[in-house]
Amino acid sequence: MKKNGGTSRGISSGLSNRLFFRLYQCANMLHKTGTRALDDYKITTQQWAVLGALTRPAFAEGVAVGDLAAFLLVTRQNLAGVLQRLEAMDYVERAVDANDNRSRLICLTPKGRSLWDANMRPVIADYYDEALAGFSTEDKIHMIHYLDKMLTNFKILDPEAAARHADEREATPVAAPEPKVRRAPSPRR
């Protein structure tokens, strides 16, 4: 078997293609089946992600739109439409930041908290059970590990995420490891 540029590279490229296509298919099925699971509440998977994020203890007092977008790895523009629809349904609201009267924080409303706790959580738990049928605890741990590794690589490839990461490193007194820089292969002669 050829090691450099031959059959091994072809096999690796084919596996990578299958992996990324499978991720694409899974993402599409997550949106389709996740939205269907919450259809009784007229909630999409994007809205589900926002509501779920807002239930985190760290966001209990509200979160700035930019911070929420960074947490969800979406643009502020994409998040704006989702937030407008959730506001129209009275599930989230914009509240004045107690530390800065000019800033607004996104918070769950009591109606949004009730929807999440009483209605969505049990449906989501059942959905997870069905979607992860046949997965052991170890399988789930391994999957999270590998997806975290891939997410780290995606962040390195994303100039906006890399810039945010650099800003975070500068603001943090503890030394953080430098991201690996990928260099273009030199042309062969």
Helices and strands as residue ranges (DSSP letters): H 7-37, G 39-41, H 45-54, G 57-59, H 65-72, H 76-88, E 92-97, E 100-108, H 110-114, I 115-120, H 121-131, H 137-157, H 159-171
